């Protein structure tokens, strides 16, 4: 349990007293108490203050603040401050400075500005973590360690240290140059390597260039894919070094670092193995679909097999980095906070508790606004939420979300798809995953977002959108799952390559061909203006007669699979577009194209119903979200109305609504706009 040392849903956020005069501190603490804030994240960017030169460490301000917070009953999420190195370090040891994509050496500035393979950076970062851990190991305010901050939030590094480290990483991964040459297919374009020193980083000066729509294009996908793996691992190694440093002094204090949802650059499945608790920062736009935010919460929850996670950051009111930074309308902050709790969060925390007065985040929202008092709409809403979380106590802590449907999500597959030189630039992996998630979300069906390594035995239905890369052992694992009675869905552009992005010869979908019972002969890429049709040939599956499709169309032949729908147009009209293959006790579906939203909204709930997977509530109005958390056999039903207007909900179950204390009789009731119920169901 995250919250064992403070058994309630933690409420608080990033606090930067080092940016303020001391006379402000006591006033802040007074207002924290009014808002119900009980956890503060300290020291996130205070490295330069704590270490003014190479040999001097001064933690006086931090000592004082740790004591003050503890005296007021507030715990501390203590950061190691290593997300931005001090200016003196950059001047004295320039190896800490990154080299950009085009080979330019950076100067001091920004944040996340350190080379992860700089010996200097690693030395001083670990030393800072150790000094903090040794100093505060027995401090009663210390609840959890926060290593660095939002790793990977700046450009990658292409310096000589990274290049040398990349060669060592390759030696460990492949063992021999011959294996590297095979994995990268270096016979193409005369790239065969005969000496490790001949290998250079893929960058704007070698294999890569900036392409359309912000994509990085590459001549050699294998080289670029391994660089992405290497860079994720390099930052992870920095995290692990600091993790080990604080664990040496505080073995029983949990350690985390704040992740960023579907952040492309880091393989979070790999990172989560080294985190005691997953935490993440949630910053949806004003118009972000609620289902997308839900998918991100579920993705973060899935990183550690469904364990509750920390919502480390969200804004109380508005953000500052988007072109148009809308305010959160009244009730939205509370509603979105409960959406996080509904999907597995055991903390609600903000960036930030007091607004900065200068630099690029001075217009980023905060619990305490620039006016400096509690008489603001944002503060009143924050205090209301704080009071409610206090009332909930430990009732929801460590409760779990239960799902019978899983969507497989894989970072390396994402990387490989979006650096592919063809067949289309329109293919976006996260968008395709979200299409499937959104259809299930709208149907009120719970979903787990899982890795390709996950145990699938508890799921009735597993969906792997665009499984372009099939890693070793995955095909046989899926065969075993389906043979035992599971249902599996995958899509166009699947089963194409291995983990090195080398095509599996012998016919698409490669290792999945036996399971799916099809052969994909060709792949047609449609222009954005072009459409084809999916024409349903088996009316027993309960769908309309036809649907639009586009982007990519696999031209497939059945090799034992039943054809459920065909294409309606073009020279491949009549060829299969949707198939199902009976395999053992289960079945494997292949959807050969990207269909319109209506197809998935009609098909997936029907498929779930056929497998006994029911929505949590029937006939839920559009814009209403329903989830369930379970603890010790007790079920907690969350109903969230994302609409501005009230919605009538047929609860169908009796229970006690925890926020109001109201008894719910199980019939229809009205849920106000942007409001939430948390109903403890009666058995």
N, C-alpha and C positions, 0 to 999 in steps of 0.2 A: 504493500500500500504506500502510495506517495506520501500521504498525509498523516502517517502514524504519529509523528511528533506534535502535530497540531490537527486533531481529528475533526476537520470540517473542510468544506470546499474553500481552498485558499483564495483570498481576494486581495489584490494589490497591483503591483507593477513596478516598472523601472522608476527609480528615484535617483536624482543627481544632485545631492546636497553640495557636492564639490563645486558646482557651478554657482552657488549662492552664498551670500554672507550669512554668518551664523544667526543673526537676528531673525532670519526667515525660518530657520529650522523649527523652532518651537511652535510657530504659527502653523507650519505644515503638519506637525504632529497633532496639534489640536484638531485640525480639519480631517486628518486621517481617521481619528477616532469617530468623528461625526459621520464619516462615510462608511464605517465598518471595515476599513482596510486593516488587514492583519499580517500581510507579507509584503516586504519591499525588496526589490532587486537592486543591489548596490554595486558600485565599483566597475560598471561595464566598460567605461572608457577613461579610467583614471590612471592608466599606467604612467603617463608623463607627470602627473601630480605626485604619485607615490614614489617615483624614482627619477628625481631631477637630474641625476648624472649616473655614471657607470657604477659608482661605489656607494651612493647614498640612497637609503630607503626611509621614507617618512610616512607612517600610517596614522599619524595623530588624529587627523580629521575622521578617519574610518573607525578608529577606536572609540571616539566620542559618539559617533552616530550609531554604531553597533550597540553601545551601552544605552543610549537614549531610546532606541527602538525597543530593546528588550524591556526596559523599564515601563514602556507603554504597552507591553503585551504584543508587540509586533515582531514576527520572525523575519529572518533574512535569507534571501536567495543570493548567495555571494558569488559575484563574477570574478574571474581571474584578471580581467582588464587587458587581455592580450590581443584584442581585435584591432588595435592601432598602436604601432610602436612609437616611442618618443622621437622628437626631432633630433636630439643629440645622437641617437643611435644611427639614424640615417646619415648624418654628417660624418660620424666617426667610422662607421662600418657600412659602406655602401652596398655590401653584398645582401643586405636586408631588403634592398629596393628591387621591385619587380622590373622585368623587361617585357614590353608589350608585344602584341601580335606581329607588329611590323619591325620589331628589333630595337625600339627606342627605350633607353634606360629612363625610368621614372625618377622624379625627385620626391622629396617628402611632401605628403599631402593626402587628403582623403582618409579613408579607413579601409580595412582589409587590404592594406597597402604593403604587406610583407610577403617576401618570397617564402613559401612553405619549406623549401629545401635549403634555406640559408642556415648554415651552422650557427651564425650569430643570433638569428631570430630564435631558433630552437633553444639555444643555451639560455638566453635571458628570459624567454617565456616560461620555461620550466623552472628557472630560479625564482621568478615572481610567484608562480603557483605554489612552490614549496614554501616560500616565506609567508604567504597568506595562510596556507594550511597549518604551518607550525604555530603561527601567531594566534589563530582563531580556533584551533582544534577543540578547545574546551569551552568556547563561548556559548552560552545558553541560547543566543539568538540564532545561531547557525542552523538552518534547516536543510539546505541543499546547495550544491556547487553548480555554478553556471560557467562552463568553460568557454572562453572567447565569446563570440557573438556572431550569429548568422554567417557561418563559414561559407566561403565561396562567393560572397556578395560583390566581388569586384572582378576585374579581368584576370585571366590566367597568366602565369609567368612563363617566359621563354628564355631564361638566362642560362649561363653556362653551368651553374649549379644544378638547375633542373635538367639540363641535357645530360649531365653526367649521372644524375640520379635515375633518369629514364633508362639509360643503358643498364644500370644495375638492376632496376626493376625488371627489365626484359630478361636478363640472365636468370633471375630467380623464377620468372614465369615459364620460360621456354628451355632454359638449360644450354642450348646450343644455337649458333647462328643459323645452322641448317633448319632448325625448327622455326626460327623467326622468318626465314625466307619462305618457308612453306605457308606459314600462317598469313603472311602478307602478300603472297603471290607475286614476289618481287621479280619473277621472270618477265612480268609485264613492264614495258618501257625501260628495260635494261637496268632495273634497280637492285639486282642481286648484290648483297653485302658480303664482303670477305673479311671484314674487320669490324669489331664493335665500335671503334672510334669513327667509322664512316656513317653511323646512324645519327641523324639530327632530328630535332623536334619538328613536327609538322606545324607550320606557321605561315604567315603572309610572305615569308622569305623562302619558303621551301614548297610544301605540298598543298597549302590551303589558300583560299581567298574568300573575301566577303561577297556573298551572292545576294539573290533577290529575297525580299521579305525577311531580312535579318539573319538568314541562314549562313552558316559557314560551309563552303563547298570544299571538296578535297579530291585530289587525284587518286589517293590510296586510302580507301575506307579502313582497311586493316590497321594501318599506321595511326590514323586519326582516332580510331576506336580505342586502341591501346593507350594513346596519350590521354584520352578522357578517363579511362580506368586508372591510369597512373596518377593523374592530377587529383582525382577523388581520393585515391589512396594516400597521396602526399599530405593533403589536408587532414585526412583521418589520422595519419601518423602523428601530426602535431597535436591533435586532440588527445590521442592515446597517451602521449608523453605527459601532458598536463594532468590527465586522468590519473595516471600512475603516481604523479607527484602529490596530488591531494589525498589519494587513497592511502599513501604511506603514513600520513598523520591522522586521517579521519576515515578509517576503513568502514565505518557504519553510516557515514553520511552519503546519501545518494548523489549521483553526478549526472548532469545533463548538459546539452547545448541546444540552442533553439534552432530548429529546422524551419523550412519555409514551404511546406506543402509540396506541390509538384514542381520542385526546383530542379532544373534539368542537369546541372553540372555535377551533382553529387549523388552517388548510389546509396540512398538512404536505407535500403534493405541491409547493406553491408555495415553502414554506420550504426544502425540500431543494435547490432549485436554487442556493441561496446558501450551502450548507454544504459544506465540503471533505469532511467525514466525517459520516455520520448516527450519532448516539448516542441511546440511550434508556434509561429507567428501568423495570425490570420488577418489579412487585409483585403477583403473583397471590395470591389468598386460598388458604387451606388447601384449599378445595373447588372452586377454579377448574378447569374442564376442561383437561386437558393440551393438547387440540386448540386451545383458545382462546389459550393462551399461545403455542403454535406459530404460530397465525395472526398474532399480534401481532409475533413475530419476523420472519415472512415479510413483513408489511406494512412494517416498518421497513427490511428489506433491499430491498424493492421501490421505496423512495423514490428511490434512486439507481441504478436499472437493475441491481440485483443485486449491487452492490458490497458487500463485507463492512462490517459496522457495529460500533460500540462498544456493549457492554453497560456503560453508565456507572454504573448503580446497581442493586443488589438487596440484600436483607438476608441476612446470614449465618444468622440464626436466626428472629427474629420482627419483626412490624411493630407499630406503636403506635396507628394511627388507626382501626382497624376495631373494631366492637363486641366481637368476640371474637378476640384476637390469639394464635393458636395458634403453638406452637413448630414449626419445621421438624424433622420426625422425622429420626433418624440416616440419613445418606445422601442426604436430599432436596436439601440445598444443592448437593452435588456433582453429583447427577443433573440438577437444573434448570440448573446452570451449563453442563453439557455439552449440554443441550438447546439453549441459546443458541448454543454453538459449532456444533452440528450444523446449525443453520439460518442460519449466516452471521456469527456474532460472532467478531471477532478480539481481543476483550478480555473479561476477567471482572473486574468491579470492584464494590465494595460501597458502600453507605451503611450503616454507617460503619466506620472502622478502630478508633476508641475511643469507647465510649459516653459521651454527655454526662451530667452529674450533675444538671442542672436544666432546667426548662422542658418543653415538650410532647414532645420527642423523647428524654427520658431513659430511656424504656423501649423505644426502638427498638434492635434488635439491632446488635451490632458484633463485629468479630473479637476485640478486647480488651474483655472484660466489666468490670463495675464492680469485680470482685475485683482486677483489675489485674495478673494474671499469666497465664502460658500454660497452666496446668493445668486447662483446662476442655474439655468436649466440643466446643464450638464452635471453639475455637482448634485443637484436634487435627484436626478435619475441615478447617479452613481450611488448615492446614499440609500435610495430605495432598494437597489439591487444588493447592496451590502447588508442591509437589514434582513432581506429575504434569505440570503445565503446563511446568515447567522441562525435564522429560524429553522432552516433545513438541517443544520447540524451535520451529523455524520451519516444520515439516513442513506444517502446515495453513494457514499464512498466505496470504491472498489467494486461497485456493481458492474455487470458486463452486458454488452449488447450481443444478442443471439441472432445468427443469420443462417439460413439454409442455402443461400446463393453467394457465390464468390466470383469476383472479377480479378483475374490475374493481371498484375501490373509489374513491368520489369524495366528498370532504368537502362540497362544495356541494350535492350530491344528498342527502346525509345531513341537512344543515340544512333543506333545503326539505321533505323528507318529514316531519320531526318538528315542523315548525311549521305543517303543513297543518291547516286547520280541517275535518277529515274525511278519509277516511271512517271511520277508527277510531283510537283512542288506543293500541291494542294493537300497532301496527306499529312495530317498532324495527329500523332499518336494519342496525346491526352484528349484531344477533341473526340476521337473515335471511341475511346474508353468512356468518355462522358456521355455519349449518345446512349450507350447501353445502360449506364448507371441512371441517367435521367428517366428513361422509360420505366425502370423499376421503382425509382423514387416517386414518380407520379402515381404509380400503382400502390404505394404504401408497403412495398416489399423490402425488407432489410437486406443489406448487402455488406459483405466483408471484402475489403480490398487486400489481396494477398500476393505474396511473391511466388515465383515458380518453384521455390523450395518448400512451400507450405504443405502441411498434411491436409489432404482433400477429403478424407474419409467421412467427415461430418456433413459434407455438403451434398445436397440433392442435385444442384445445377452449378456448373463451373463454366465461366465465359472467359475466353482469351481473345480479345479483339486484336486483330492484326498481329498474330504471333509470327512475325517475319523471321526472327531468330529462334532457333530451337537448340537449347543448350544440351550438353551431354546428360543423358538419363531422363530428360523431360518427356520425350515421346513414350518411352516404356512406362513411365509413371502414369501418364494419361491413359495409356492402354489398360493398365491395371485398375485404375479408377473406374473407367467405363465398363470394363469386363465385370466388375463387382456390382454393377447396377447404376452407376452414375450417369448423368446426362452432361454432355460437353458441347459447347458451341465455340467455333472459331470462324474466321472470316477470310475474305480476299487477302491476297499478299501475305499468306501465312506459309510456314514450313519451307521458306526459300533458302536460308543460309544457316551456317553453323556459328559457333561463338566467335569465330574470326572473320565473320562476314564473307565467307566463301560459299558460293552456291553449292547446294547439295545436288549433284548430278543424278540423272536417272528419272527426272520428272518431278514437277511440283505436285503436291506440297511436301516433297522430301520424306523425312522420317514420319510425317503424319499421314502419309498416303494410305497405309494399311488401315489405320484407325478410321479415316474418313471415307474410305472406299471410293475415291475419285482421283482423276488425273487432270491437272490444270495445264492446258497446252500453251495458252498465250494469255497476256494481260493487256487489256485495252485501257488507255488513259483518255478520259473525256475532258474536253475543254469545260471551263466553268459554265458556259452557256448551253452545253449539251446535256441531254437526259436520255435514259433508256427506261424500260419498264420491267418490273418484276410481275409476271403473270402467274397467278396461283393455279396450279393444275390439280391439286388435291384439295377439294373443298372441305374435306373432313378436318383440316387443321383449323377451321373456323375463322378464316381471314376474308377480307374483301377480295374482289376478283383481281385487282391489280394495284400496284404502287409505283411511284417514280423511283429511279435510282440514278446514280451518277458517280463521278470522280474516277473510280477504277471498276473494271468488269473483268473478272477471270473467265476465260473460256474453258469450261471444264467438261469432262466426260465421266459418266458413272462407271465405276468398277465394282459394282455391287450395291452402291448406295441407292436409296429410293429418291426419285426426283419429285419434289413437292412444288416447285415453281420453275418457270423458264423465263428467258429474256423475251421481250416483246418486239424489239426493233433491231435494225442493223443486220449485217450479214450473219450474225450469230443468233438471230431470232430463233427461238425454239430450243436453244441449248440450255442446260440446267443453270439455274440461278440460286436455288435452295435445295439442299439434299440432306438426307439423314441416313446414317449407316448403322444398322443393328450390329453391335459388337459385344459378344458375351451377353451379360444380363442388362446392359445399358445401351446407349445410343450416342452417336456423334454427329452433330449438325455442321454443315458448311454453308455459309452465306457468302456468295461469290462476288458481291458488290456492296456498295455503300447506299443503303436505302433511305428514303425519306423518313422523317421522324414518326409519321403515323404507322409505318410498318412495324417498328420496334414497339411502339405503344400498344399495338394490337396483338403482336405475336408473343412477346415475352411474358405478359401476365397470363395469357392462355397456356403457355408452356409450363409456367409455374403452377397454375391450377391443376393441370394434368398430373403433376408430381406431388400434389398435396401441399403446396406452398401457398398459404393464404395471406392476404394483406392483414395488417394489424386491426384495421377498422374498414368496414365496407362503406362505399359511397362517400368518400371523403371529398369535400369541395376543392376545386382548384385553388392552389396557393396555401393549402393546409398541409403541414408536415406531421407525420406520426412516427414515433420511435418507441422502443422498449428497452429498459435496462432491468437486469435481474440480479438480485443479491439474496443469498441464502433461501432461495425458493420464493422470495417475495418479488412481485413484478411492479415496476414503476412505468406507467404509460405517459409519454410526453406528447402533447398535442400543441402545435405551434401554428398560429394564424399569421402568415406573412402578408395577408391582405390588409389594406387600410380599413376596409369595412368589416363588420361583424360577420361571422359564419355560423351556420347551424350545424352542429355535430351530433350524430347519433352514436353515442358512446358505446352502447350495447353491453356495457359492463358496469358493475357497481364498484365504488371505491371512495377514498378520501382524497380530495384535492389538497396537496400539502401546503401550497402558498396561502390559500384562503381558509383552510380548515373545513371547507364545505363538503358535505356528503353528496356524492354523485350517485343518482339512483339508477343510471343505466339507460335512460331514454334520451331524447333529443334535448340539447341545451345550446344556448348561444354563447359563443366565444368571441369576445370583443376583438376588434381589429388590432393587429400587432400585440396580441396577448398570448399567454401560454397557460396551459394546465399541466401540472405534474400530479398524476393520479396514482396513489398507492392502491392497487387493485385488491378487492376482497376475494378470497378464494371461494 
